[in-house]
Amino acid sequence: MKISRGIYKNIEVSIPQSAKPVKSIVLNSLFSSIFERIPNSSCLDLFCGSGILGLTSLSLKAKFCQFVDIDNQATELVKLAIHNIKAQDFTSVTRSSAIAFIENTNDKFDIIFLDPPYNLPVTHVFKTINTMANENCLLVYLSDSEKEIPEIDGFTFIKEKSFGKTKILYFEFRNDSLK
């Protein structure tokens, strides 16, 4: 898989055995929808797998990206990709479950990518992820196209796009939605 746009365009990214590759049509649609929000943003790639979502954000001039995955091979491959693009100064890679990371960080993000395995229940993440959201944070959730739109505490659903078995759901954080 290659980074498809930005300053790191055509850089090869390895896919760990535990991850499903995101199809290029999905990536192109996703980043066409949000590219104007990326420059100078702080991003979280939760369930990062290959890290393609966060790496593409860095390629489009995000100022920082935090990568999180529980799989050791995934985090090692993301570290290698970061080394290859010389982005160590504006990235961090954490090997952790999503919920443990959320519970143990005070970091806040402008864009959160959520791309868990389709068969993994993530309702516990939906209840706590708002603790990491900056005002107007955009949450981009890749899910199985057959799943219903979830309720995510503190976030308002904006739109969805479907591509075969994959659905991209966009949500925006609203402080007043927690009151």
C-alpha positions, 0 to 999 in steps of 0.5 A: 500500500502507498501513501496516495497524496501529499508530501510523502506521496508514493511512499510504501507502507507495510500492512501487518498480518492483523490489519485489513488494508483500506481500499484506495477508493475509500482513502481517496474519498475520505481524504478528499472530504477532510483535506482542508481540516488536516494542515496543522491539526493534531491527529489520533490514528486509533486501531492504526494497523498499517498507520495509513490514515495517520501517515496520509494526514502527516503527508497532508501537513498535520502537525502531529499524529499519535498512532495506537494499536495493540498489535506489536507487528502493527506498531513496529511497522508504523515506527518503520514507516515513520522512520522512512519519512523522517517524521519522528519529531511529530509522531508518537506510537503506542502499543496499547488497547484503545480503551487503555490508551483513552483512560491513560492519556490527557492528550487532545486531538483535532481529528480522530481516525477510528478503524477497528476490526469490523468484528470488534465491539467498540461501544466502550470506546464510543462512551469515552473517546470524547475525553480526547476531543478538542473543540470541533474535533472530527471523528472519522469512523470506518465500519462495516457497511451493514452496521447502524450509525452508532451513538458516540458520546459528545459527537454529532453525526455529520454524514456517511459514505459507503463503498462495498463492505466499508462505510465511512462515518463522520462525526463532529465533537460538540462540547454542549452535547455533553450537558 
